[in-house]
Amino acid sequence: MPTRELITERLRLRPWTEGDLDSLHRIWSDPQTIWWGPNTTLDQTRAVFARLQEQGGWWAVAHEGFIVGNVFLRASPRTPGVLELGYHFLPSCWGKGFATEAARAVLDTTPGARVEAPVVPENSRSQQVVKKLGFTITGQLLHAGRPHDLWTR
Ligand SMILES: CC(C)(COP(=O)(O)OP(=O)(O)OC[C@H]1O[C@@H](n2cnc3c(N)ncnc32)[C@H](O)[C@@H]1OP(=O)(O)O)[C@@H](O)C(=O)NCCC(=O)NCCS
């Protein structure tokens, strides 16, 4: 997926670049955001950075010049021809509508595309985001060893 800059009412979405490693680490080392296993070393985040560069479709989300989160719209690892949506924001920036605003902007780049998002049933914040974006539950799957609902639109 190509990643071009996107501007929304409050946010600037742009490709992650080498100079953003510390910002990515701030997100990826936060135990509330990466609740399934935060990074403890910068080298672990370097590996995440290499993966996101390889996959494409990952945007850094900035608010007032500060990177507050990440959103991706990448090829689904499980369903050919389908995209997968994901988002991760610093806890200090939850409750402002940023995730929904950023996700809507990336979805708007591929109107009509089939998109899925696996969400654990306990992740009510993430469920609210996909619901607001018009996703519905279309199945269940085991992802990273945990039961997830598969949300699709
Ligand atoms: C999932 C996650 C991104 C959701 O973040 P979020 O801030 O709750 O989601 P939104 O951006 O949609 O914000 C919604 C909230 O902003 C509020 N809000 C405030 N101002 C708003 C505005 N101008 N527009 C829209 N909503 C606004 C809404 O009322 C809602 O508040 P509530 O949570 O008190 O009900 C965040 O919890 C997260 O990073 N979690 C960890 C990573 C994760 O689990 N990712 C998903 C894996 S499937």
The ligand as an SDF file (V2000), in Angstrom:
LIG
                    3D

 48 50  0  0  0  0  0  0  0  0999 V2000
   -8.2800    1.6700   20.2470 C   0  0  0  0  0  0  0  0  0  0  0  0
   -7.9080    3.1370   20.4880 C   0  0  0  0  0  0  0  0  0  0  0  0
   -7.0960    3.6520   19.3260 C   0  0  0  0  0  0  0  0  0  0  0  0
   -9.2070    3.9330   20.6430 C   0  0  0  0  0  0  0  0  0  0  0  0
   -8.9060    5.2610   21.0160 O   0  0  0  0  0  0  0  0  0  0  0  0
  -10.0930    6.2590   21.4240 P   0  0  0  0  0  0  0  0  0  0  0  0
   -9.4820    7.5440   21.7260 O   0  0  0  0  0  0  0  0  0  0  0  0
  -10.9520    5.6050   22.4480 O   0  0  0  0  0  0  0  0  0  0  0  0
  -10.9700    6.3000   20.1000 O   0  0  0  0  0  0  0  0  0  0  0  0
  -11.5420    7.5550   19.3190 P   0  0  0  0  0  0  0  0  0  0  0  0
  -10.4580    8.2620   18.6490 O   0  0  0  0  0  0  0  0  0  0  0  0
  -12.6530    7.0860   18.4460 O   0  0  0  0  0  0  0  0  0  0  0  0
  -12.1380    8.4810   20.4370 O   0  0  0  0  0  0  0  0  0  0  0  0
  -13.4200    8.2380   20.9320 C   0  0  0  0  0  0  0  0  0  0  0  0
  -13.6390    9.0590   22.1650 C   0  0  0  0  0  0  0  0  0  0  0  0
  -13.2990   10.4060   21.8980 O   0  0  0  0  0  0  0  0  0  0  0  0
  -14.3950   11.2720   22.3070 C   0  0  0  0  0  0  0  0  0  0  0  0
  -14.2820   12.5300   21.5550 N   0  0  0  0  0  0  0  0  0  0  0  0
  -13.8840   13.6940   22.1110 C   0  0  0  0  0  0  0  0  0  0  0  0
  -13.8410   14.6440   21.1780 N   0  0  0  0  0  0  0  0  0  0  0  0
  -14.2140   14.0800   20.0000 C   0  0  0  0  0  0  0  0  0  0  0  0
  -14.3470   14.5720   18.6850 C   0  0  0  0  0  0  0  0  0  0  0  0
  -14.0870   15.8390   18.3810 N   0  0  0  0  0  0  0  0  0  0  0  0
  -14.7500   13.7100   17.7310 N   0  0  0  0  0  0  0  0  0  0  0  0
  -15.0160   12.4160   18.0120 C   0  0  0  0  0  0  0  0  0  0  0  0
  -14.9090   11.8940   19.2700 N   0  0  0  0  0  0  0  0  0  0  0  0
  -14.4950   12.7290   20.2540 C   0  0  0  0  0  0  0  0  0  0  0  0
  -15.5920   10.3910   22.0830 C   0  0  0  0  0  0  0  0  0  0  0  0
  -16.7110   10.8710   22.7980 O   0  0  0  0  0  0  0  0  0  0  0  0
  -15.0760    9.0800   22.6560 C   0  0  0  0  0  0  0  0  0  0  0  0
  -15.0190    9.2250   24.0640 O   0  0  0  0  0  0  0  0  0  0  0  0
  -15.2270    8.0290   25.1120 P   0  0  0  0  0  0  0  0  0  0  0  0
  -14.0620    7.1150   24.8880 O   0  0  0  0  0  0  0  0  0  0  0  0
  -15.1860    8.6790   26.4280 O   0  0  0  0  0  0  0  0  0  0  0  0
  -16.5370    7.3960   24.7360 O   0  0  0  0  0  0  0  0  0  0  0  0
   -7.0470    3.2920   21.7700 C   0  0  0  0  0  0  0  0  0  0  0  0
   -7.7960    2.8340   22.8620 O   0  0  0  0  0  0  0  0  0  0  0  0
   -5.7420    2.5010   21.6950 C   0  0  0  0  0  0  0  0  0  0  0  0
   -4.7490    2.9790   21.1640 O   0  0  0  0  0  0  0  0  0  0  0  0
   -5.7420    1.2770   22.2800 N   0  0  0  0  0  0  0  0  0  0  0  0
   -4.5590    0.4450   22.3250 C   0  0  0  0  0  0  0  0  0  0  0  0
   -4.2280   -0.1380   20.9690 C   0  0  0  0  0  0  0  0  0  0  0  0
   -5.3480   -1.0020   20.4670 C   0  0  0  0  0  0  0  0  0  0  0  0
   -5.9970   -1.7100   21.2230 O   0  0  0  0  0  0  0  0  0  0  0  0
   -5.5400   -0.9520   19.1550 N   0  0  0  0  0  0  0  0  0  0  0  0
   -6.5630   -1.7020   18.5020 C   0  0  0  0  0  0  0  0  0  0  0  0
   -6.1930   -3.1120   18.3650 C   0  0  0  0  0  0  0  0  0  0  0  0
   -7.5570   -3.9690   17.6190 S   0  0  0  0  0  0  0  0  0  0  0  0
  1  2  1  0
  2  3  1  0
  2  4  1  0
  2 36  1  0
  4  5  1  0
  5  6  1  0
  6  7  2  0
  6  8  1  0
  6  9  1  0
  9 10  1  0
 10 11  2  0
 10 12  1  0
 10 13  1  0
 13 14  1  0
 14 15  1  0
 15 16  1  0
 15 30  1  0
 16 17  1  0
 17 18  1  0
 17 28  1  0
 18 19  1  0
 18 27  1  0
 19 20  2  0
 20 21  1  0
 21 22  1  0
 21 27  2  0
 22 23  1  0
 22 24  2  0
 24 25  1  0
 25 26  2  0
 26 27  1  0
 28 29  1  0
 28 30  1  0
 30 31  1  0
 31 32  1  0
 32 33  2  0
 32 34  1  0
 32 35  1  0
 36 37  1  0
 36 38  1  0
 38 39  2  0
 38 40  1  0
 40 41  1  0
 41 42  1  0
 42 43  1  0
 43 44  2  0
 43 45  1  0
 45 46  1  0
 46 47  1  0
 47 48  1  0
M  END
$$$$
